[in-house]
Amino acid sequence: MVRLVSLPLSNTQTSLPITNPPKKPTPNTNHSLLHLCKHLQEAKQVHALMIKTSQISHTYSASRLAEFYATSDNGSLECAEMVVSSMEEPYTFAWNSLIRGSLKKHRTQEAISIYNQMICKSVQPDHFTFTLVLKACTQLSKPEIGKRLQSQIIKMGLENSIFVRNKLIHVYALSGSMVDARKVFDRSAELDIVTWNSMLEGYANNKDGESLHQMFDTMPFKDVVSWNTMIAYFVEVGEFSDAMEMFGLMQKEREPADRVTLVSVLTAVAHLGALAQGKWVHAYIRKRGIELDENLGSALVSMYSKCGCLEGAIEAFSETERKSVDTWNAMIGGLAANGQSLEAIELFSKMECSKIRPNAISFSCILNACSHGGLVEDGLGYFSKMKIDYGIEPDIAHYGCVVDLLGRAGLFDKVGKIIKQMPMKPDAVMWKALLSACRIHRNFEMGEKAGLQLIELAPDDHACYVLLSNTYAMANKWDRIHKLRKNMWERGVRKPPGCSSIELDGVVHEFIVGDIIHPRKKEIYEMLDEMGDKLKLAGYEPDTKQVLLDIDEEEMKQTSLGHHSEKLAVAFGFISTRPGTTIRVMKNLRVCGDCHSALKLLSLIYNRDIVVRDSNRFHHFKEGSCSCMDYW
């Protein structure tokens, strides 16, 4: 620690001749002293010494002091500005320090203002100045300033500076001006990896897949940032299989993955439900000794949860030493989605005891857990707690959870009161939850009202029409179903075919309703026949009301039900895995009531755990029952 202390001298000492008077500090001495400072007060003592010894009048010394004040963690931007303003002719370096310090403290607009002051005072900016100001433009999303800066950059002959050029491309790319970015790129005499990656990121951000692929393929060399950009792009546009394929190519090129890579890959795995690939990624993390930080730990927990593997999620949660609120939310949400409501509540309490403050997402997760578990009183208690104890105002998602909670319990009077008291209008998610509740509890009047409101809010969502059609079918209102389908047809809305997938040995097999193209189709349909026979012996009767086509022939209805994609996937799982192996199926639509009943019985008949993730939630079928308690 630097301490400047004035020591009083005794009479004896003052009478002695001074043979070696103390040397006057040099600018380098002051610079060294500043680097030793651990607190702002110590830096101010060095500043005082510089004033006392007249070193403050030296432009170099003052500039170094301004740099320390502006950019050091122990500094003060206000003190830096005071030093620069006291200088007669500050170096460009001193102004750059002020801009850099403003950016470091997230005072982006102030950084641009300092640049404007430089220009007004006729201080000539250098390539560091433009790099910093262009960075400010990207943070403020103000490409128009970048365009004005480009003319000054060209005027000063700095357009060939690698740092300036790369930042200029970045500014244009983030603003969507890829034509301008490409012009700068094409005019560049020297292209480094940052230049290529800046263009790559621009095409990715602007969803220009064709140009993105062309740029990536023509790159003379690639680094981890290049690969991360490609993988993240595929995840962003929902092409998860392509993301995994790109990750495979990255491995072949022996490019080590970093945390950014792994978070994107785990996100893709979670959407695909490819548990085996997710486990491989987890093993990769362990083998490479990569620490599970908040982001990577949360992604791993989320991946296991969305693949229906709670054991893996709990293990990943335990391995994450630095848990953020997002990590806790991922685990609580995973337990809720997989039907472990009481465990989710217990974990929420542990989070509070760990001094982790819940946020709005935390309460969405715990309310969802209460909803799935039918824990009405607990759910209402948490809804009240979030505002009273934590000062979090409920948003539409929280109100939606409460409506779902009350609707599942059949408390429609309370649902009506909540909707009337809400400070916002119900959204499509809320109407969907209410419509599902009305279908389960056969409240056709409220269900029809909710369904019509839903279609009005989301007229292009096929699920809205299907849910309302289900409600009409339960009440045998076939005339209204025909009218609804006509409306759907006129609007050009099409229901996608049911598609279910199952992963086996790292390969994902997909099935659509009535699928006959799988290479093992003969064995699959033989297994379907066996499953049908055993279901009949167990007393199963096909629920032909679940066939929403107006088919008169009962046998045709039963055949349609038997060939649903989830049953085909389960049949393939039975013939492809050892007895006792858990079957995991991912479905793009909601599982129908008939398949739900059949799968419950099949889990008992074959003594298999069957996990189905549909578009709404998870269903863990075990020993003849389901984790959703027959509500979905």
Residue, then its C-alpha position, 0 to 999 in steps of 0.5 A: m500500500v502506498r502511503l505518503v506521510s510527512l515525518p517531522l524532523s528533530n532539531t538535531q536532524t535539521s542541523l545535519p547537512i543534507t548530502n543526498p537530497p530526495k530526488k524529484p519524482t519522474p513521470n515514470t515514477n508517478h506511473s509506477l506509483l499509480h499501478l500500486c494504488k489499491h484504493l481511490q484515496e491512494a491515487k489521490q495522494v499520488h495526484a497531490l504529490m504530482i501537484k506539489t512537485s509540478q508534475i501535473s503540468h506535464t502533459y504526459s504525466a497528467s494523461r497517465l493520471a487521467e487514464f488511471y482515474a478513467t479506466s481503473d477499477n479503483g478510479s473515478l471518471e469524474c476525477a479523470e474529467m477534472v484532470v483533462s479539463s485542467m490540461e492546456e492541450p490534452y493528448t488524444f490519448a487522454w481523451n481516449s481514456l475518458i471515452r474508454g472509461s465511459l464505455k467501461k462504466h456503461r455511459t455510452q451516450e457520454a462516450i459519444s459526447i466526449y468525442n464531440q467535445m474532442i472535435c469541437k476543440s480541434v483534437q485530432p482523433d486516432h484509430f483508437t478513438f474511432t474504435l471506441v466510438l464505433k463500439a459505443c454506436t453498436q451499444l446504442s444501436k445508432p448506425e447513423i452515427g457510424k455512417r457519419l464517422q466513416s466519412q471522417i475515418i476516410k478523410m483521415g486515412l484510417e480506413n485501412s486500420i484493422f481495428v477501425r474496419n472491423k468495428l465499422i463492419h460490426v456497426y453496419a451488421l448490427s443495424g441490418s445494413m449488410v450492403d454497407a458492411r459488405k462494401v467495407f469488407d470488399r474494400s479491405a486490403e487485409l482480412d483477419i479472422v475478426t473481419w470474417n467473423s464480423m460479417l458472419e455475425g451480421y448475416a446471422n443476425n439478419k437471418d440471411g442463411e444463404s449469404l451466411h453459408q457462402m461466407f462460412d464456406t469461403m473463410p480461409f480459416k475458422d475459429v471457435v467464434s465462427w463455429n459458434t455463430m453458425i451453431a447459434y444461428f441454426v438454434e435461433v431459426g429452429e433448425f436444431s438437427d443442423a445445429m447438431e450436424m454443425f457441431g459434429l463438423m466442428q469436432k471433426e475439425r478438432e476445434p475445441a468447444d467453449r461454454v458458448t458452443l456447449v450452451s447452444v448445443l444443449t439448447a438444440v439437444a433439449h428441443l430435439g429430446a436427444l438424450a443420448q447426445g445430451k449425455w455425450v455433451h455432459a461427458y465432454i464437459r467432464k472430460r475437458g474439465i470445463e466448470l459448470d458456471e451459471n449459464l452452462g449449468s442452467a443449460l445442462v439442467s434444462m436439457y435433462s429436464k426437457c428430455g424427461c430425465l430428472e435424474g440427470a437434471i438433479e445430477a447436473f444441478s448438484e455439479t453446478e457450484r456457482k448457482s444463479v437464480d437461473t440455475w435454480n429456476a431451471m431445476i424448479g421448472g424442470l421438476a414442475a414440467n415433469g410432474q414433481s410438484l412437491e419436490a419443486i416446492e421443496l427446492f423453492s424453499k431451499m433457494e430462499c434459504s440459500k439467500i437467492r432472491p426469487n425473480a418473476i421467472s421463479f414464481s412462474c415456475i413455482l406457480n406452474a408446479c402448483s398448477h400441475g400438482g393441483l395444489v390450489e392453496d399453495g399456488l394462491g399463497y405463492f401468488s400473494k407472496m411474490k408481491i407482498d414479500y418480494g415486491i414483484e408485480p404479477d404479469i400476464a404469465h403469472y395470472g395465466c398460471v393462476v387461471d390454469l391452477l383454478g381451471r384445473a380444479g374446476l373453480f370457474d367462478k374464481v377464474g372469472k373473478i381473476i380475469k375481471q380483476m386483472p390489470m391487463k387483457p387475457d392473452a392466447v396462452m390464458w385462453k388456451a389454459l381455460l379452454s383445456a380446463c373446460r374440456i376436462h370438466r365439460n364446461f361447454e359454455m365457457g369453453e366455447k367462449a374461451g375458444l372463440q376468444l382464442i381464435e380471435l387473438a391467434p387466428d393463424d394458430h392451428a392449435c386454437y381450432v383443434l382445441l375448440s374442435n375437441t370441445y365441440a366433439m365432446a358435445n357431439k356438436w358436429d355442425r359447429i365443427h364443420k363451420l369451424r373447419k370451413n373458417m380454418w380452411e378459408r383462412g389458410v390455416r393447416k394442422p400439421p400432421g402428428c409427428s413423434s420421434i424417438e432416439l435410439d443409439g444417438v439416431v433420432h427416428e421420426f414417425i407421422v400418423g400412419d407412417i409406412i416408410h420406416p425400414r422396420k415398418k413390418e415389425i412395427y405394425e406387428m408390434l402394434d397388433e400385439m399391443g392392440d390385442k393385449l390392450k383389449l385383454a386388459g379391458y381397453e376400449p378405443d375412445t373413438k370420440q378422439v377422432l375429430l374427423d366426422i367418420d361414420e365407420e367405427e372400425m375406420k375410427q379405431t384404425s385411425l387411433g391405432h396408427h397415431s404417431e406416438k403409438l408407432a414410436v412406442a412400438f418401435g421402442f418396444i422392438s428396439t430396446r431391452p425389456g425394462t428400458t425407459i421409452r422416451v418419445m417427443k411429439n409435436l402436438r398434444v397427445c390425444g385422450d385415447c393415446h393417453s389412456a392406451l399408454k397408461l395401460l401399456s406401461l403396466i402391461y409391458n412393465r415399462d416407463i414411458v415418457v412422452r413430451d408433447s407440445n404442452r407438457f411431460h407425461h411420465f407413464k408408470e405402472g398404469s398411471c400418468s404424472c399429469m394425473d389425467y390433466w393436460 
